[in-house]
Amino acid sequence: MCNNNDCSCVWLILIIILILSYGCGMFLATIGVFFRDIEYLWSVALMLIMYTCAIFYYPSKLLKSGWAWILKFNPLYCTIQIFRSAIFGEPMYAPYVIYAAAFSVVITIIGLVCFKKKQDNFILYI
């Protein structure tokens, strides 16, 4: 994909992150209206997501162990890896890009469908 050192493919990752954030936001906004405790559950889930995404550590030992499937099927890990590749000027791994983009689109569709289905009931619970 992009393997030059001028970080020209960062826009691709930023678009994937934007789409993923929009979809998650729509889904969480819908759930947050009906379940008030979601903000407390989300903070716990966010901490779990942070530790399973290899943000603050390099996952070389974990990828060589039997727990590599946790990282490889985590769409946020794939997004972080392609972002690292773009920043460091390394070639991006195409399956990670496809997986992250497809997951972002699916989450956005799910978030929009949930939001559109329940938007008439928002006023009853706010």
N, C-alpha and C positions, 0 to 999 in steps of 0.2 A: 504494500500500500504506500504509505508515505515513509520514506527513510532518509530524508535529508535533515540537515542540522539547523534549519531556519525556523523550526516549529510551525510550519505552514499547515499542519493537520490538526492543530489544537482546536480549530473551529469545529471540526467534525465531532470531537469529544464534547465540546461545550454544547453543541446542539443536542447530542444524546442525553447529556445531563439535564438540559432544559426540558426536554420532552419527558424524561423520567420524573423530574421534580414536579412538573405540571400534573402528571397522572397521579402521583402519590398525593399531591396536595388536594386534588379533587376528591379522591377516595377518602382521605383522612378528614376533609371538611364535612363530607356527607356523614361519615361515622360519628364525628365529633358532635354533630347536632343531636343525634339520637342517644348516644352513650357519652355522658359527661366525663366518665372516668378514663376515657381514651387518652387524655393528655398524660396521665400518670403511667399508664401501660406503655404509651409510646416512648417515654423517656427510658424505660427499662429495655424495650425492644431496640431503641437506637444505640444503647450501650452494647448490646449483644451484636448488632450489625457492625459497630465500629471494631469490635475485636475479631470478627470473622472476615473482615475485608482486607487485612494486612495493610493498614494505613500507616501505622507507626513502627512497623517492623518489616524486615525483608523475609519473605516466606520460603527461603531456600530449603531450610530443614523440614518445614511442614509439607512442602511439595514432594519431598523424597519419602515421606512416611505414608502410612495408610490413611491419613486424614486429608489427602490431596483433593478428594472429591468435594469436600466442603468448599474449598476455594474455587475449584473449577466450575462449579454449578452456581456460584454466587455472582449475580450480574454486576454487583457493585465492585467486586474484585476485578472482574474483566474490564470494567470502565476505568478503574484506577490503574490497571496494568497498561492499557492502551494510552492513557494519559501520561504515564511515566515514559513509555516508549517514545511518544511524540516530543516530550520535553528533552529527553536525553539524546534524541536524534537516532534512535534505533528503529528498525522496521517493526511496524505494528503487526501483531498476530491476527490475521484476517478472521478466524473463527470467533475470537473474542469480540471483535468489532461487530460482526454480524449478530452474535448472541446478545450483546449489550443493546444494540439498536432494536432488535426484535422484541426484547423484553421491555424496553422503554415504550415502544408502540403499543404492545399488549396492555401494559399497565395504564397507559393513557386512555385506551379504549374502555377498559374496565372502569376506570375512574369517571370518565364522561358518562357512561351508561348508568352507573350508580347515581351520579349527580342528577342526571336528567330524569331518572325514574322517581327520585325522592324529593325533587325540588318543590313540589306542591305541598309537601308535608312539613317543610322547614318552619313555616310560620306557626304551626301548631305546637312545635316543641321549643321554640325560642322564647 
